[in-house]
C-alpha cells in the first residue's frame, strides 16, 4: 500500500486525538495540509504593544500587552457566605488604552502568582462590557518571558521576533495553534507546487514550501510579503482554472441555435413599443442574440442598476427564442415577484400574449404563470400549455422545477436575482430541455468586476449602466431618530405631502411582528451604550408600525401591509390595489425589494435602516423614482453618529451608484469565499486573497488560467495543479461549478 502523502496525514496521527478533535470541530482542520493553510491573521512584534482601543465587542481576540496593575478582592457570596469569595482584577495596557481582565473563584490562584505588574503576555478571550468598560473574563494567557530560549516556556521560541496571531476560538488559543504548527511545519517541505514553473518564475514568486515556512515562521516583514504574494496567487489561479475549465466544458455542450425571424414575434413586439430602447439595452441585446445564435449554450450574467430595464432585455431574448420555435422560462425568487413579472410581461405584450385566444395577434404566443399556490384547475391548464408548446413563455417560482412540469422544447432559462436560488434548483430547470437550454442570469445587485470574475466566473458578463429616459433622481437622507426625534416627525409630514400631491409611499420594516419574541434576541441584559441599546432592541415590525402610523402620524390615509407570510392571493390583491392607486401607504418587509414596479410611488421610509445591508438598501430605494416625479428615500436609524452603522447609511445616502455601493458593501463584509459560503455552506476557500484589494491578481490569474486550460483542458501535463484543483473542489463546490 502506498504511504499517505505528508500533507494528507490526519491530524489525529500527528497531534493526538484530543487536539485533532478540537481542531476539526472548531476550525474545520482535519489534515496536516489543512493546518499548514491556516494562516496567521496578523503578527505582533516582540516588544510591540497592541491597540486595545480597537477591540471588537463580543469577538474572540488575542492581544499582546503588559500588566499595569493586579488586585485581589475578597467578598461574601451565596457560595462563600463568610467572605471567602475571591476576584482577581488585572489591568493590562498598550501604552494608550487599558483593558480589564477578571478571574473568579478557584481560577484566581495561578494568575495571581504569574500576572505581576510589568509582566508581558499573550491574552485571549471574548470581549465584553462591564460597568461601561471593556473586559475579558477568565482569559487564557501565555507569558512572554523576555528573550529566553526555553521552547516549552516562551512563545518566542516558536514565533521568532514576529509572533503570529492565528484565527482562534475559545477552545483553541492562538499560541496552541502555533505550537501545533511547530510540530507539522517540517511537512511543508513536501508541499506539491500547483503553479506551472514558467508562471512562477516569470512572476518572481517563491516556491510553495518556502511560502508556507515563511508565512508561519517569518524572520522579517519581507518574508511575510513574499509568502502572501505567493499564496494569493495560488488561491486566485487555482480558482480561475476551475472556472476556465467550466467555461471550456460548456463550450463543448450542444445546444439548439435560436435565431428570430425577420417578421416574427420579436419584430411585432418591437413595433408596438412606445419608446426607444436605450443604447445600453440595444448593445446588451445584440450580445445576447449573438449567443443565442450559436450551437452551444449561452451562459450570460446580465447585471445592471436598479431600474435600468433588465426585464425588457430579458423579455426580448425570450421572444427571440419563441420566434425560433422554442420556449422560455423565467424563474423568480418569490410569488409576489413572479406575479408582478407575469403582469408586466402580459401588459407589455398586449395581444401578442394572447396566443390561441379571440383577439390574439396572428403570431401571438401564450404567457402562463406557474406558482406553488395556484388552484388545481389553473395549474393543470398551465402544465398542459407547457407540454404541448401552446405556451411560449412561462413565469414562475420554484414550482417550475417540480418533476411534473414538462416542456415541449425549452430553449432559454432566465433566472431573476440569481443569488436567491440554490445550484440544484437552477440545474433541475436546465435539465428539462431536450438539449441544454441557453441561460441568462439577471441581478440588480451591481457586482464589482473582481467578484463578477470569481463568483460568476463561468458566465460571460453584460452590464446595463444607463437608466431609461424619464427616470427621476432619488434624494436620500439619514433620519437620526434617537438624536433628533423631530426629524422623524418631519419624515411622516413628507409622506403626507407626497400623498396630498397624488403620489404613494412605502414604509419598510425589518420584520413582520407576528412571530413570538425570542427573549434571547430581545436582549434582556442592560445595554452599555446608546449603540448597544439600539442593537439590543428587537427590530421594528410591519404590523406594529402600520398600526401606530394609521392611528398616529398617518391617520386618515389608506394604509395597508404586505409581508411574506400572507396567503399568496392576499399578497397579490394588496399589490394590485397599491399599483392601482387605491392604497396611499404600503407598510412592508423586504418582500418589495426586487422587481416591484409602481411608478406613482415616490417616497420610501426605511425603519431601522441600519439593520439592512448596503446593497439591500440600494435595492429597496430603487422602488421609488420609477416615474416622472422625483423620488425620496428616508433612512431612519437610532444608531449614534459615530457608529459604523451610521457611516454605512451615510454612504448609501451620498451616492446612487450601485457599483460604488457594492464595493463598500464588500469591503465591510469582507466576503471570504467567492465560490460562495451561501452557495455551498462550506469553509472559506479564500484565506489570503481579498476580492476587492487584489483585483489585479485575479484579472491576471484569469488570463493565465484561460491560456493554460486552452492548451491542456484535462491538465494532463500539470498533475500538481490537477491535485490542487481536486482539493479545492470538494463535493459541494464541484456541484456548484458543474451546475452553475
Buried (B, 14 or more C-beta within 10 A) or exposed (E): EEEEBBBBBBBBEBBEEEBBBBBBEEBEBBBBBBBBBBBBEEBBEBEEBBEBEEBEBEEBBBBBBBBBEBEBEEEEBEEEEEEEBBBBBBBBBBEEBBBBBBBEBEBBEEBBEEBEEEBBBBBBBBBBBEEEEBBBBBBBBBBBBEEEEEEEEBBBBBBBBBBBBBBBBEBBBBBBBBBBBBBBBEBBEEBBBBBBEEBBEEBEBBBBBBBBBBBBBBEEEEBBEBBBBBBBBBBBBBBBBBBBBBBBBBEEEEBBEBEBEEEBBBBBBEEEEEEEBBEBBEBBBEBBBEBBBEEBBBBBBBBBBBBBBBBBBBBBBBBBBBBBBBBBBBBBBBBBBBBBBBBBBBEBBBBBBBBEEEEBBEBBBBBBBBBBEBEEEEBEBBBEBBBEBBBBBBBBBBBBBEEEBEBBBBBBBBBBBBBBBBBEBBBBBBEBBEBBBBBBBBBBBBBBBBBBBBBBBBBBBBBBBBBBEEBBEBBBBBBBBBBEEEBBEEBBEBBBEBBEEEBBBBBBBBBBBEEEEEEEEEBEEEBBEBBBBBBBEBBBBBBBBBBEBBEEBBEEBBBBBBBEEBEBEEBBEBBEBBBEBEBBBBBBBBBBBBBBBBBBBBBBBBBBBBBBBBBBBBBBBBBBBBBEBEBBBBBBBBBBEEBEBBEBBEBBBEEBEBBBBBBBBBBBEEBBBBBBBEBBEBBEBBBBBBBBEBBEBBBBBBEBBBEBBEEBEEBEEBEBBBBBBEBBBBEBBBBBBEBB
